[in-house]
Amino acid sequence: MECVVQAVAGLTDPDQIPAATAPAAELWQHAHARTTRRLFRA
């Protein structure tokens, strides 16, 4: 965890924040539009 903190500690722009799961989240969002199941339950 320390290496991650050190890697992002100096960031000043939100566009610099690493988002490793962003591609997967985008695929889930597109798949959700074609299914009857919910992504989350409330």
N, C-alpha and C positions, 0 to 999 in steps of 0.2 A: 504494500500500500504506500509506503514511503516514496517509492520510485514514481508512482502516479502523482502523488502530491507535488513532488519536486518538478515533474514535467509540466504541470499545469499552474503552478504557483505564480508564475510571471505573466500569465495571459491577461490581456487587457481588452480583447475583443471577443464577443460571444462566438463569432465565426471560427475562432481558433480552438474552441473546446472540442476535444475528440468525441465522436459519437459512433462508436463501433457497431451499435445495434440499429442505427438509423436505416440502413438498407432493409433489414428484416422487418422493422416496424412499418416501412412503406409497403412491403409485400403483404403483410397482414392486413393493412388498411384496405388495399385493393381487393384482397380475397374476401374480406368482410362484406363488401358491397354486393357480392354474389352468393351469399349464404344466408340461411335462416337462423344460424346459431349466433349467439352474442359473444363478443370478446370478453366481457366482464359481467359478473352478476352483482346486482345491488341488493 
